[in-house]
Amino acid sequence: MNSEKSENNQGLSKDKNKTVIQLIWGIALVLAGIGVFFRIPQVMPKIAKIEQFSGVMFFIRFCFYLIGILLIGGGSKKIYSNYSK
């Protein structure tokens, strides 16, 4: 009987650790996405100086913004699903 309680408490502890880790991971994703948005204006002039990329600057800018949106969306989805449990 006592071992069942111990196993049950360990299961609850693992679930709680998992939710905390998922919450931290979601926050990290959102912060990384926000960081991408702040970094794009600083990096784009440096990329524009490279001759091979000068013709596809719109596509490169689009890809960077898409990465930022996906990071923020994935992180916010993790945070939302963590609180909806």
Buried (B, 14 or more C-beta within 10 A) or exposed (E): EEEEEEEEEEEEEEEEEEBEEBBEBBBEBBEBBBEBBEEBEEEBEEBEEEEEBEEEEEEBBEEBEEBBEEBBEBBBEBBEEBEEE
